[in-house]
Amino acid sequence: MRNCPRTIDRPLLILGLEGEDVAVLILVFGVPAILFSPIVPLLFLFIGWPLLAVIKRGKAEGFMIHQLYRLGVPLQGLLPPGEGRYCAYVD
């Protein structure tokens, strides 16, 4: 019996980060770099990228999105975050 490679479901990583994380970093640090002085935002980008990669190492795909939801950030298509209890019927 041959071993099956387990890289089929591996997410696409760009320098250790998923596509969503790269897009958020570019928006958060790239837009201010274009609109204002590029020195400080790009410096924070070069510090934030490896830091985020270390935080996400060994975590599941979409880890940061789940952490944002846990912190109370409302995400489109999901129930509002909070401690509320939801059920399919009315009490």
PDB file of N, CA, C and O in Angstrom:
ATOM      1  N   MET A   1       0.841  -1.170   0.000  1.00  0.00           N
ATOM      2  CA  MET A   1       0.000   0.000   0.000  1.00  0.00           C
ATOM      3  C   MET A   1       0.894   1.243   0.000  1.00  0.00           C
ATOM      4  O   MET A   1       1.835   1.341   0.788  1.00  0.00           O
ATOM      5  N   ARG A   2       0.592   2.184  -0.885  1.00  0.00           N
ATOM      6  CA  ARG A   2       1.382   3.409  -0.985  1.00  0.00           C
ATOM      7  C   ARG A   2       0.838   4.480  -0.035  1.00  0.00           C
ATOM      8  O   ARG A   2      -0.359   4.538   0.246  1.00  0.00           O
ATOM      9  N   ASN A   3       1.750   5.320   0.450  1.00  0.00           N
ATOM     10  CA  ASN A   3       1.338   6.447   1.280  1.00  0.00           C
ATOM     11  C   ASN A   3       0.767   7.548   0.400  1.00  0.00           C
ATOM     12  O   ASN A   3       1.276   7.817  -0.688  1.00  0.00           O
ATOM     13  N   CYS A   4      -0.283   8.174   0.876  1.00  0.00           N
ATOM     14  CA  CYS A   4      -0.920   9.278   0.159  1.00  0.00           C
ATOM     15  C   CYS A   4      -0.335  10.593   0.662  1.00  0.00           C
ATOM     16  O   CYS A   4      -0.261  10.796   1.874  1.00  0.00           O
ATOM     17  N   PRO A   5       0.084  11.496  -0.229  1.00  0.00           N
ATOM     18  CA  PRO A   5       0.597  12.782   0.253  1.00  0.00           C
ATOM     19  C   PRO A   5      -0.511  13.564   0.961  1.00  0.00           C
ATOM     20  O   PRO A   5      -1.657  13.579   0.511  1.00  0.00           O
ATOM     21  N   ARG A   6      -0.166  14.195   2.042  1.00  0.00           N
ATOM     22  CA  ARG A   6      -1.156  14.909   2.850  1.00  0.00           C
ATOM     23  C   ARG A   6      -1.118  16.415   2.596  1.00  0.00           C
ATOM     24  O   ARG A   6      -1.494  17.198   3.469  1.00  0.00           O
ATOM     25  N   THR A   7      -0.677  16.819   1.433  1.00  0.00           N
ATOM     26  CA  THR A   7      -0.606  18.242   1.124  1.00  0.00           C
ATOM     27  C   THR A   7      -1.779  18.714   0.278  1.00  0.00           C
ATOM     28  O   THR A   7      -1.771  19.851  -0.195  1.00  0.00           O
ATOM     29  N   ILE A   8      -2.780  17.880   0.076  1.00  0.00           N
ATOM     30  CA  ILE A   8      -3.903  18.249  -0.775  1.00  0.00           C
ATOM     31  C   ILE A   8      -4.707  19.385  -0.152  1.00  0.00           C
ATOM     32  O   ILE A   8      -5.074  20.330  -0.850  1.00  0.00           O
ATOM     33  N   ASP A   9      -4.984  19.311   1.140  1.00  0.00           N
ATOM     34  CA  ASP A   9      -5.819  20.303   1.801  1.00  0.00           C
ATOM     35  C   ASP A   9      -5.025  21.385   2.507  1.00  0.00           C
ATOM     36  O   ASP A   9      -5.600  22.160   3.271  1.00  0.00           O
ATOM     37  N   ARG A  10      -3.741  21.460   2.279  1.00  0.00           N
ATOM     38  CA  ARG A  10      -2.911  22.483   2.919  1.00  0.00           C
ATOM     39  C   ARG A  10      -3.253  23.837   2.304  1.00  0.00           C
ATOM     40  O   ARG A  10      -3.288  23.965   1.080  1.00  0.00           O
ATOM     41  N   PRO A  11      -3.509  24.864   3.147  1.00  0.00           N
ATOM     42  CA  PRO A  11      -3.851  26.177   2.593  1.00  0.00           C
ATOM     43  C   PRO A  11      -2.656  26.816   1.900  1.00  0.00           C
ATOM     44  O   PRO A  11      -1.504  26.512   2.210  1.00  0.00           O
ATOM     45  N   LEU A  12      -2.946  27.693   0.969  1.00  0.00           N
ATOM     46  CA  LEU A  12      -1.911  28.447   0.276  1.00  0.00           C
ATOM     47  C   LEU A  12      -1.344  29.481   1.233  1.00  0.00           C
ATOM     48  O   LEU A  12      -2.080  30.325   1.743  1.00  0.00           O
ATOM     49  N   LEU A  13      -0.052  29.423   1.480  1.00  0.00           N
ATOM     50  CA  LEU A  13       0.599  30.359   2.389  1.00  0.00           C
ATOM     51  C   LEU A  13       1.551  31.256   1.615  1.00  0.00           C
ATOM     52  O   LEU A  13       2.279  30.801   0.734  1.00  0.00           O
ATOM     53  N   ILE A  14       1.533  32.541   1.960  1.00  0.00           N
ATOM     54  CA  ILE A  14       2.443  33.510   1.372  1.00  0.00           C
ATOM     55  C   ILE A  14       3.347  33.986   2.498  1.00  0.00           C
ATOM     56  O   ILE A  14       2.924  34.770   3.348  1.00  0.00           O
ATOM     57  N   LEU A  15       4.586  33.518   2.506  1.00  0.00           N
ATOM     58  CA  LEU A  15       5.546  33.823   3.559  1.00  0.00           C
ATOM     59  C   LEU A  15       4.987  33.531   4.946  1.00  0.00           C
ATOM     60  O   LEU A  15       5.194  34.301   5.884  1.00  0.00           O
ATOM     61  N   GLY A  16       4.275  32.410   5.067  1.00  0.00           N
ATOM     62  CA  GLY A  16       3.768  31.961   6.353  1.00  0.00           C
ATOM     63  C   GLY A  16       2.381  32.444   6.722  1.00  0.00           C
ATOM     64  O   GLY A  16       1.889  32.100   7.796  1.00  0.00           O
ATOM     65  N   LEU A  17       1.724  33.236   5.867  1.00  0.00           N
ATOM     66  CA  LEU A  17       0.393  33.757   6.171  1.00  0.00           C
ATOM     67  C   LEU A  17      -0.600  33.360   5.096  1.00  0.00           C
ATOM     68  O   LEU A  17      -0.237  33.169   3.935  1.00  0.00           O
ATOM     69  N   GLU A  18      -1.873  33.236   5.500  1.00  0.00           N
ATOM     70  CA  GLU A  18      -2.943  32.944   4.553  1.00  0.00           C
ATOM     71  C   GLU A  18      -3.274  34.185   3.734  1.00  0.00           C
ATOM     72  O   GLU A  18      -2.850  35.291   4.072  1.00  0.00           O
ATOM     73  N   GLY A  19      -4.016  34.002   2.680  1.00  0.00           N
ATOM     74  CA  GLY A  19      -4.366  35.102   1.792  1.00  0.00           C
ATOM     75  C   GLY A  19      -5.135  36.219   2.478  1.00  0.00           C
ATOM     76  O   GLY A  19      -4.888  37.396   2.218  1.00  0.00           O
ATOM     77  N   GLU A  20      -6.091  35.847   3.377  1.00  0.00           N
ATOM     78  CA  GLU A  20      -6.866  36.881   4.078  1.00  0.00           C
ATOM     79  C   GLU A  20      -5.973  37.737   4.958  1.00  0.00           C
ATOM     80  O   GLU A  20      -6.137  38.955   5.039  1.00  0.00           O
ATOM     81  N   ASP A  21      -5.025  37.081   5.616  1.00  0.00           N
ATOM     82  CA  ASP A  21      -4.133  37.813   6.511  1.00  0.00           C
ATOM     83  C   ASP A  21      -3.237  38.770   5.734  1.00  0.00           C
ATOM     84  O   ASP A  21      -2.978  39.887   6.182  1.00  0.00           O
ATOM     85  N   VAL A  22      -2.771  38.337   4.586  1.00  0.00           N
ATOM     86  CA  VAL A  22      -1.935  39.201   3.746  1.00  0.00           C
ATOM     87  C   VAL A  22      -2.749  40.407   3.270  1.00  0.00           C
ATOM     88  O   VAL A  22      -2.250  41.532   3.256  1.00  0.00           O
ATOM     89  N   ALA A  23      -4.007  40.164   2.879  1.00  0.00           N
ATOM     90  CA  ALA A  23      -4.855  41.262   2.419  1.00  0.00           C
ATOM     91  C   ALA A  23      -5.110  42.268   3.530  1.00  0.00           C
ATOM     92  O   ALA A  23      -5.081  43.476   3.294  1.00  0.00           O
ATOM     93  N   VAL A  24      -5.358  41.779   4.739  1.00  0.00           N
ATOM     94  CA  VAL A  24      -5.598  42.693   5.860  1.00  0.00           C
ATOM     95  C   VAL A  24      -4.336  43.491   6.179  1.00  0.00           C
ATOM     96  O   VAL A  24      -4.417  44.696   6.417  1.00  0.00           O
ATOM     97  N   LEU A  25      -3.178  42.843   6.187  1.00  0.00           N
ATOM     98  CA  LEU A  25      -1.936  43.565   6.451  1.00  0.00           C
ATOM     99  C   LEU A  25      -1.671  44.627   5.397  1.00  0.00           C
ATOM    100  O   LEU A  25      -1.234  45.731   5.720  1.00  0.00           O
ATOM    101  N   ILE A  26      -1.931  44.302   4.151  1.00  0.00           N
ATOM    102  CA  ILE A  26      -1.706  45.274   3.077  1.00  0.00           C
ATOM    103  C   ILE A  26      -2.665  46.453   3.208  1.00  0.00           C
ATOM    104  O   ILE A  26      -2.275  47.600   2.995  1.00  0.00           O
ATOM    105  N   LEU A  27      -3.922  46.170   3.560  1.00  0.00           N
ATOM    106  CA  LEU A  27      -4.874  47.268   3.744  1.00  0.00           C
ATOM    107  C   LEU A  27      -4.524  48.131   4.944  1.00  0.00           C
ATOM    108  O   LEU A  27      -4.552  49.360   4.866  1.00  0.00           O
ATOM    109  N   VAL A  28      -4.192  47.480   6.057  1.00  0.00           N
ATOM    110  CA  VAL A  28      -3.925  48.231   7.282  1.00  0.00           C
ATOM    111  C   VAL A  28      -2.647  49.048   7.180  1.00  0.00           C
ATOM    112  O   VAL A  28      -2.595  50.182   7.657  1.00  0.00           O
ATOM    113  N   PHE A  29      -1.615  48.480   6.561  1.00  0.00           N
ATOM    114  CA  PHE A  29      -0.334  49.185   6.502  1.00  0.00           C
ATOM    115  C   PHE A  29      -0.032  49.774   5.127  1.00  0.00           C
ATOM    116  O   PHE A  29       0.726  50.740   5.037  1.00  0.00           O
ATOM    117  N   GLY A  30      -0.592  49.232   4.070  1.00  0.00           N
ATOM    118  CA  GLY A  30      -0.281  49.705   2.728  1.00  0.00           C
ATOM    119  C   GLY A  30      -0.997  50.974   2.343  1.00  0.00           C
ATOM    120  O   GLY A  30      -0.406  51.866   1.734  1.00  0.00           O
ATOM    121  N   VAL A  31      -2.278  51.066   2.696  1.00  0.00           N
ATOM    122  CA  VAL A  31      -3.038  52.270   2.344  1.00  0.00           C
ATOM    123  C   VAL A  31      -2.476  53.510   3.037  1.00  0.00           C
ATOM    124  O   VAL A  31      -2.294  54.532   2.375  1.00  0.00           O
ATOM    125  N   PRO A  32      -2.189  53.465   4.359  1.00  0.00           N
ATOM    126  CA  PRO A  32      -1.558  54.646   4.960  1.00  0.00           C
ATOM    127  C   PRO A  32      -0.186  54.952   4.357  1.00  0.00           C
ATOM    128  O   PRO A  32       0.220  56.113   4.303  1.00  0.00           O
ATOM    129  N   ALA A  33       0.526  53.924   3.907  1.00  0.00           N
ATOM    130  CA  ALA A  33       1.832  54.169   3.295  1.00  0.00           C
ATOM    131  C   ALA A  33       1.679  54.911   1.978  1.00  0.00           C
ATOM    132  O   ALA A  33       2.534  55.721   1.621  1.00  0.00           O
ATOM    133  N   ILE A  34       0.604  54.645   1.256  1.00  0.00           N
ATOM    134  CA  ILE A  34       0.367  55.339  -0.010  1.00  0.00           C
ATOM    135  C   ILE A  34      -0.144  56.762   0.238  1.00  0.00           C
ATOM    136  O   ILE A  34       0.270  57.702  -0.441  1.00  0.00           O
ATOM    137  N   LEU A  35      -1.047  56.913   1.214  1.00  0.00           N
ATOM    138  CA  LEU A  35      -1.652  58.219   1.467  1.00  0.00           C
ATOM    139  C   LEU A  35      -0.729  59.166   2.219  1.00  0.00           C
ATOM    140  O   LEU A  35      -0.773  60.377   2.002  1.00  0.00           O
ATOM    141  N   PHE A  36       0.100  58.630   3.094  1.00  0.00           N
ATOM    142  CA  PHE A  36       0.955  59.468   3.935  1.00  0.00           C
ATOM    143  C   PHE A  36       2.407  59.079   3.688  1.00  0.00           C
ATOM    144  O   PHE A  36       2.743  58.564   2.621  1.00  0.00           O
ATOM    145  N   SER A  37       3.233  59.316   4.634  1.00  0.00           N
ATOM    146  CA  SER A  37       4.642  58.956   4.527  1.00  0.00           C
ATOM    147  C   SER A  37       4.788  57.433   4.589  1.00  0.00           C
ATOM    148  O   SER A  37       4.214  56.813   5.484  1.00  0.00           O
ATOM    149  N   PRO A  38       5.526  56.813   3.680  1.00  0.00           N
ATOM    150  CA  PRO A  38       5.598  55.355   3.643  1.00  0.00           C
ATOM    151  C   PRO A  38       6.545  54.739   4.673  1.00  0.00           C
ATOM    152  O   PRO A  38       6.546  53.519   4.838  1.00  0.00           O
ATOM    153  N   ILE A  39       7.326  55.518   5.349  1.00  0.00           N
ATOM    154  CA  ILE A  39       8.361  54.961   6.227  1.00  0.00           C
ATOM    155  C   ILE A  39       7.754  54.207   7.412  1.00  0.00           C
ATOM    156  O   ILE A  39       8.041  53.026   7.604  1.00  0.00           O
ATOM    157  N   VAL A  40       6.927  54.873   8.199  1.00  0.00           N
ATOM    158  CA  VAL A  40       6.415  54.278   9.438  1.00  0.00           C
ATOM    159  C   VAL A  40       5.471  53.105   9.171  1.00  0.00           C
ATOM    160  O   VAL A  40       5.658  52.055   9.787  1.00  0.00           O
ATOM    161  N   PRO A  41       4.456  53.215   8.282  1.00  0.00           N
ATOM    162  CA  PRO A  41       3.595  52.055   8.046  1.00  0.00           C
ATOM    163  C   PRO A  41       4.350  50.842   7.500  1.00  0.00           C
ATOM    164  O   PRO A  41       4.048  49.709   7.876  1.00  0.00           O
ATOM    165  N   LEU A  42       5.314  51.065   6.629  1.00  0.00           N
ATOM    166  CA  LEU A  42       6.070  49.929   6.094  1.00  0.00           C
ATOM    167  C   LEU A  42       6.968  49.304   7.156  1.00  0.00           C
ATOM    168  O   LEU A  42       7.192  48.094   7.145  1.00  0.00           O
ATOM    169  N   LEU A  43       7.476  50.112   8.059  1.00  0.00           N
ATOM    170  CA  LEU A  43       8.254  49.576   9.175  1.00  0.00           C
ATOM    171  C   LEU A  43       7.379  48.670  10.043  1.00  0.00           C
ATOM    172  O   LEU A  43       7.792  47.574  10.421  1.00  0.00           O
ATOM    173  N   PHE A  44       6.166  49.137  10.356  1.00  0.00           N
ATOM    174  CA  PHE A  44       5.242  48.304  11.130  1.00  0.00           C
ATOM    175  C   PHE A  44       4.824  47.057  10.352  1.00  0.00           C
ATOM    176  O   PHE A  44       4.597  46.006  10.952  1.00  0.00           O
ATOM    177  N   LEU A  45       4.719  47.157   9.036  1.00  0.00           N
ATOM    178  CA  LEU A  45       4.399  45.986   8.217  1.00  0.00           C
ATOM    179  C   LEU A  45       5.498  44.940   8.328  1.00  0.00           C
ATOM    180  O   LEU A  45       5.207  43.755   8.489  1.00  0.00           O
ATOM    181  N   PHE A  46       6.745  45.357   8.244  1.00  0.00           N
ATOM    182  CA  PHE A  46       7.852  44.405   8.324  1.00  0.00           C
ATOM    183  C   PHE A  46       8.012  43.825   9.725  1.00  0.00           C
ATOM    184  O   PHE A  46       8.605  42.758   9.882  1.00  0.00           O
ATOM    185  N   ILE A  47       7.500  44.503  10.739  1.00  0.00           N
ATOM    186  CA  ILE A  47       7.494  43.954  12.095  1.00  0.00           C
ATOM    187  C   ILE A  47       6.256  43.068  12.307  1.00  0.00           C
ATOM    188  O   ILE A  47       6.346  42.007  12.925  1.00  0.00           O
ATOM    189  N   GLY A  48       5.117  43.507  11.797  1.00  0.00           N
ATOM    190  CA  GLY A  48       3.857  42.797  12.019  1.00  0.00           C
ATOM    191  C   GLY A  48       3.743  41.485  11.277  1.00  0.00           C
ATOM    192  O   GLY A  48       3.133  40.541  11.779  1.00  0.00           O
ATOM    193  N   TRP A  49       4.325  41.411  10.079  1.00  0.00           N
ATOM    194  CA  TRP A  49       4.227  40.186   9.275  1.00  0.00           C
ATOM    195  C   TRP A  49       4.831  38.980   9.992  1.00  0.00           C
ATOM    196  O   TRP A  49       4.136  37.980  10.167  1.00  0.00           O
ATOM    197  N   PRO A  50       6.107  39.034  10.418  1.00  0.00           N
ATOM    198  CA  PRO A  50       6.670  37.866  11.114  1.00  0.00           C
ATOM    199  C   PRO A  50       5.987  37.598  12.461  1.00  0.00           C
ATOM    200  O   PRO A  50       5.844  36.446  12.871  1.00  0.00           O
ATOM    201  N   LEU A  51       5.570  38.659  13.138  1.00  0.00           N
ATOM    202  CA  LEU A  51       4.885  38.478  14.415  1.00  0.00           C
ATOM    203  C   LEU A  51       3.576  37.718  14.218  1.00  0.00           C
ATOM    204  O   LEU A  51       3.269  36.803  14.982  1.00  0.00           O
ATOM    205  N   LEU A  52       2.811  38.087  13.209  1.00  0.00           N
ATOM    206  CA  LEU A  52       1.559  37.386  12.922  1.00  0.00           C
ATOM    207  C   LEU A  52       1.826  35.956  12.482  1.00  0.00           C
ATOM    208  O   LEU A  52       1.063  35.057  12.837  1.00  0.00           O
ATOM    209  N   ALA A  53       2.877  35.725  11.727  1.00  0.00           N
ATOM    210  CA  ALA A  53       3.214  34.366  11.297  1.00  0.00           C
ATOM    211  C   ALA A  53       3.574  33.488  12.496  1.00  0.00           C
ATOM    212  O   ALA A  53       3.225  32.308  12.528  1.00  0.00           O
ATOM    213  N   VAL A  54       4.266  34.057  13.475  1.00  0.00           N
ATOM    214  CA  VAL A  54       4.611  33.294  14.685  1.00  0.00           C
ATOM    215  C   VAL A  54       3.367  33.004  15.504  1.00  0.00           C
ATOM    216  O   VAL A  54       3.221  31.901  16.031  1.00  0.00           O
ATOM    217  N   ILE A  55       2.468  33.971  15.622  1.00  0.00           N
ATOM    218  CA  ILE A  55       1.226  33.765  16.381  1.00  0.00           C
ATOM    219  C   ILE A  55       0.384  32.671  15.740  1.00  0.00           C
ATOM    220  O   ILE A  55      -0.212  31.861  16.449  1.00  0.00           O
ATOM    221  N   LYS A  56       0.324  32.633  14.413  1.00  0.00           N
ATOM    222  CA  LYS A  56      -0.529  31.677  13.708  1.00  0.00           C
ATOM    223  C   LYS A  56       0.096  30.300  13.527  1.00  0.00           C
ATOM    224  O   LYS A  56      -0.599  29.368  13.122  1.00  0.00           O
ATOM    225  N   ARG A  57       1.370  30.146  13.812  1.00  0.00           N
ATOM    226  CA  ARG A  57       2.048  28.869  13.593  1.00  0.00           C
ATOM    227  C   ARG A  57       1.388  27.766  14.421  1.00  0.00           C
ATOM    228  O   ARG A  57       1.255  27.884  15.639  1.00  0.00           O
ATOM    229  N   GLY A  58       0.982  26.706  13.753  1.00  0.00           N
ATOM    230  CA  GLY A  58       0.369  25.566  14.423  1.00  0.00           C
ATOM    231  C   GLY A  58      -1.119  25.720  14.687  1.00  0.00           C
ATOM    232  O   GLY A  58      -1.735  24.814  15.249  1.00  0.00           O
ATOM    233  N   LYS A  59      -1.709  26.833  14.301  1.00  0.00           N
ATOM    234  CA  LYS A  59      -3.140  27.060  14.520  1.00  0.00           C
ATOM    235  C   LYS A  59      -3.921  26.630  13.277  1.00  0.00           C
ATOM    236  O   LYS A  59      -3.351  26.451  12.201  1.00  0.00           O
ATOM    237  N   ALA A  60      -5.225  26.469  13.445  1.00  0.00           N
ATOM    238  CA  ALA A  60      -6.091  26.056  12.349  1.00  0.00           C
ATOM    239  C   ALA A  60      -6.273  27.190  11.338  1.00  0.00           C
ATOM    240  O   ALA A  60      -6.028  28.359  11.636  1.00  0.00           O
ATOM    241  N   GLU A  61      -6.705  26.814  10.152  1.00  0.00           N
ATOM    242  CA  GLU A  61      -6.975  27.800   9.103  1.00  0.00           C
ATOM    243  C   GLU A  61      -8.111  28.712   9.553  1.00  0.00           C
ATOM    244  O   GLU A  61      -9.109  28.226  10.084  1.00  0.00           O
ATOM    245  N   GLY A  62      -7.987  29.996   9.358  1.00  0.00           N
ATOM    246  CA  GLY A  62      -8.999  30.956   9.768  1.00  0.00           C
ATOM    247  C   GLY A  62      -8.953  31.301  11.247  1.00  0.00           C
ATOM    248  O   GLY A  62      -9.939  31.797  11.793  1.00  0.00           O
ATOM    249  N   PHE A  63      -7.841  31.050  11.899  1.00  0.00           N
ATOM    250  CA  PHE A  63      -7.703  31.283  13.340  1.00  0.00           C
ATOM    251  C   PHE A  63      -7.943  32.746  13.706  1.00  0.00           C
ATOM    252  O   PHE A  63      -8.634  33.032  14.684  1.00  0.00           O
ATOM    253  N   MET A  64      -7.388  33.664  12.939  1.00  0.00           N
ATOM    254  CA  MET A  64      -7.510  35.084  13.271  1.00  0.00           C
ATOM    255  C   MET A  64      -8.951  35.577  13.109  1.00  0.00           C
ATOM    256  O   MET A  64      -9.397  36.434  13.871  1.00  0.00           O
ATOM    257  N   ILE A  65      -9.674  35.048  12.135  1.00  0.00           N
ATOM    258  CA  ILE A  65     -11.073  35.432  11.963  1.00  0.00           C
ATOM    259  C   ILE A  65     -11.885  35.000  13.174  1.00  0.00           C
ATOM    260  O   ILE A  65     -12.737  35.751  13.647  1.00  0.00           O
ATOM    261  N   HIS A  66     -11.633  33.804  13.679  1.00  0.00           N
ATOM    262  CA  HIS A  66     -12.340  33.327  14.864  1.00  0.00           C
ATOM    263  C   HIS A  66     -11.976  34.161  16.098  1.00  0.00           C
ATOM    264  O   HIS A  66     -12.829  34.405  16.952  1.00  0.00           O
ATOM    265  N   GLN A  67     -10.741  34.590  16.194  1.00  0.00           N
ATOM    266  CA  GLN A  67     -10.330  35.425  17.322  1.00  0.00           C
ATOM    267  C   GLN A  67     -11.014  36.794  17.250  1.00  0.00           C
ATOM    268  O   GLN A  67     -11.440  37.324  18.276  1.00  0.00           O
ATOM    269  N   LEU A  68     -11.121  37.364  16.060  1.00  0.00           N
ATOM    270  CA  LEU A  68     -11.823  38.640  15.912  1.00  0.00           C
ATOM    271  C   LEU A  68     -13.287  38.505  16.301  1.00  0.00           C
ATOM    272  O   LEU A  68     -13.836  39.386  16.963  1.00  0.00           O
ATOM    273  N   TYR A  69     -13.926  37.406  15.896  1.00  0.00           N
ATOM    274  CA  TYR A  69     -15.322  37.163  16.251  1.00  0.00           C
ATOM    275  C   TYR A  69     -15.466  37.012  17.758  1.00  0.00           C
ATOM    276  O   TYR A  69     -16.417  37.523  18.350  1.00  0.00           O
ATOM    277  N   ARG A  70     -14.527  36.314  18.376  1.00  0.00           N
ATOM    278  CA  ARG A  70     -14.553  36.123  19.829  1.00  0.00           C
ATOM    279  C   ARG A  70     -14.402  37.460  20.563  1.00  0.00           C
ATOM    280  O   ARG A  70     -14.979  37.649  21.634  1.00  0.00           O
ATOM    281  N   LEU A  71     -13.629  38.383  19.990  1.00  0.00           N
ATOM    282  CA  LEU A  71     -13.435  39.700  20.604  1.00  0.00           C
ATOM    283  C   LEU A  71     -14.628  40.635  20.405  1.00  0.00           C
ATOM    284  O   LEU A  71     -14.672  41.714  20.996  1.00  0.00           O
ATOM    285  N   GLY A  72     -15.596  40.229  19.577  1.00  0.00           N
ATOM    286  CA  GLY A  72     -16.800  41.032  19.403  1.00  0.00           C
ATOM    287  C   GLY A  72     -16.899  41.776  18.099  1.00  0.00           C
ATOM    288  O   GLY A  72     -17.779  42.624  17.950  1.00  0.00           O
ATOM    289  N   VAL A  73     -16.029  41.495  17.142  1.00  0.00           N
ATOM    290  CA  VAL A  73     -16.095  42.153  15.841  1.00  0.00           C
ATOM    291  C   VAL A  73     -17.194  41.489  15.019  1.00  0.00           C
ATOM    292  O   VAL A  73     -17.125  40.285  14.774  1.00  0.00           O
ATOM    293  N   PRO A  74     -18.215  42.247  14.583  1.00  0.00           N
ATOM    294  CA  PRO A  74     -19.289  41.639  13.797  1.00  0.00           C
ATOM    295  C   PRO A  74     -18.802  41.298  12.390  1.00  0.00           C
ATOM    296  O   PRO A  74     -18.224  42.141  11.704  1.00  0.00           O
ATOM    297  N   LEU A  75     -19.035  40.075  11.971  1.00  0.00           N
ATOM    298  CA  LEU A  75     -18.641  39.609  10.648  1.00  0.00           C
ATOM    299  C   LEU A  75     -19.888  39.306   9.840  1.00  0.00           C
ATOM    300  O   LEU A  75     -20.835  38.708  10.351  1.00  0.00           O
ATOM    301  N   GLN A  76     -19.890  39.715   8.586  1.00  0.00           N
ATOM    302  CA  GLN A  76     -21.048  39.529   7.735  1.00  0.00           C
ATOM    303  C   GLN A  76     -21.328  38.041   7.536  1.00  0.00           C
ATOM    304  O   GLN A  76     -20.414  37.258   7.276  1.00  0.00           O
ATOM    305  N   GLY A  77     -22.586  37.663   7.659  1.00  0.00           N
ATOM    306  CA  GLY A  77     -22.994  36.278   7.447  1.00  0.00           C
ATOM    307  C   GLY A  77     -22.984  35.432   8.705  1.00  0.00           C
ATOM    308  O   GLY A  77     -23.377  34.267   8.659  1.00  0.00           O
ATOM    309  N   LEU A  78     -22.546  35.986   9.830  1.00  0.00           N
ATOM    310  CA  LEU A  78     -22.531  35.252  11.094  1.00  0.00           C
ATOM    311  C   LEU A  78     -23.472  35.910  12.083  1.00  0.00           C
ATOM    312  O   LEU A  78     -23.832  37.078  11.929  1.00  0.00           O
ATOM    313  N   LEU A  79     -23.871  35.158  13.101  1.00  0.00           N
ATOM    314  CA  LEU A  79     -24.693  35.733  14.150  1.00  0.00           C
ATOM    315  C   LEU A  79     -23.917  36.832  14.847  1.00  0.00           C
ATOM    316  O   LEU A  79     -22.689  36.775  14.906  1.00  0.00           O
ATOM    317  N   PRO A  80     -24.601  37.828  15.375  1.00  0.00           N
ATOM    318  CA  PRO A  80     -23.885  38.883  16.085  1.00  0.00           C
ATOM    319  C   PRO A  80     -23.088  38.300  17.244  1.00  0.00           C
ATOM    320  O   PRO A  80     -23.584  37.429  17.959  1.00  0.00           O
ATOM    321  N   PRO A  81     -21.856  38.771  17.438  1.00  0.00           N
ATOM    322  CA  PRO A  81     -21.051  38.220  18.526  1.00  0.00           C
ATOM    323  C   PRO A  81     -21.596  38.659  19.876  1.00  0.00           C
ATOM    324  O   PRO A  81     -22.233  39.706  19.996  1.00  0.00           O
ATOM    325  N   GLY A  82     -21.339  37.862  20.862  1.00  0.00           N
ATOM    326  CA  GLY A  82     -21.772  38.196  22.211  1.00  0.00           C
ATOM    327  C   GLY A  82     -22.112  36.956  22.990  1.00  0.00           C
ATOM    328  O   GLY A  82     -21.883  35.830  22.546  1.00  0.00           O
ATOM    329  N   GLU A  83     -22.655  37.182  24.145  1.00  0.00           N
ATOM    330  CA  GLU A  83     -22.969  36.081  25.045  1.00  0.00           C
ATOM    331  C   GLU A  83     -24.410  35.612  24.900  1.00  0.00           C
ATOM    332  O   GLU A  83     -24.875  34.813  25.713  1.00  0.00           O
ATOM    333  N   GLY A  84     -25.128  36.084  23.892  1.00  0.00           N
ATOM    334  CA  GLY A  84     -26.517  35.717  23.726  1.00  0.00           C
ATOM    335  C   GLY A  84     -26.704  34.240  23.447  1.00  0.00           C
ATOM    336  O   GLY A  84     -25.807  33.567  22.938  1.00  0.00           O
ATOM    337  N   ARG A  85     -27.878  33.750  23.787  1.00  0.00           N
ATOM    338  CA  ARG A  85     -28.205  32.344  23.546  1.00  0.00           C
ATOM    339  C   ARG A  85     -29.233  32.291  22.430  1.00  0.00           C
ATOM    340  O   ARG A  85     -30.264  32.959  22.501  1.00  0.00           O
ATOM    341  N   TYR A  86     -28.964  31.515  21.419  1.00  0.00           N
ATOM    342  CA  TYR A  86     -29.830  31.455  20.258  1.00  0.00           C
ATOM    343  C   TYR A  86     -30.473  30.075  20.167  1.00  0.00           C
ATOM    344  O   TYR A  86     -29.825  29.063  20.433  1.00  0.00           O
ATOM    345  N   CYS A  87     -31.726  30.040  19.796  1.00  0.00           N
ATOM    346  CA  CYS A  87     -32.407  28.767  19.599  1.00  0.00           C
ATOM    347  C   CYS A  87     -33.356  28.897  18.423  1.00  0.00           C
ATOM    348  O   CYS A  87     -33.675  30.006  17.995  1.00  0.00           O
ATOM    349  N   ALA A  88     -33.810  27.756  17.897  1.00  0.00           N
ATOM    350  CA  ALA A  88     -34.639  27.740  16.700  1.00  0.00           C
ATOM    351  C   ALA A  88     -36.101  28.072  17.010  1.00  0.00           C
ATOM    352  O   ALA A  88     -36.869  28.358  16.091  1.00  0.00           O
ATOM    353  N   TYR A  89     -36.482  28.042  18.225  1.00  0.00           N
ATOM    354  CA  TYR A  89     -37.865  28.323  18.605  1.00  0.00           C
ATOM    355  C   TYR A  89     -37.881  29.448  19.634  1.00  0.00           C
ATOM    356  O   TYR A  89     -36.864  29.753  20.257  1.00  0.00           O
ATOM    357  N   VAL A  90     -39.063  30.064  19.802  1.00  0.00           N
ATOM    358  CA  VAL A  90     -39.212  31.160  20.746  1.00  0.00           C
ATOM    359  C   VAL A  90     -39.640  30.582  22.096  1.00  0.00           C
ATOM    360  O   VAL A  90     -40.547  29.753  22.166  1.00  0.00           O
ATOM    361  N   ASP A  91     -38.974  31.031  23.169  1.00  0.00           N
ATOM    362  CA  ASP A  91     -39.319  30.543  24.514  1.00  0.00           C
ATOM    363  C   ASP A  91     -40.666  31.062  24.955  1.00  0.00           C
ATOM    364  O   ASP A  91     -41.116  30.754  26.058  1.00  0.00           O
TER     365      ASP A  91
END
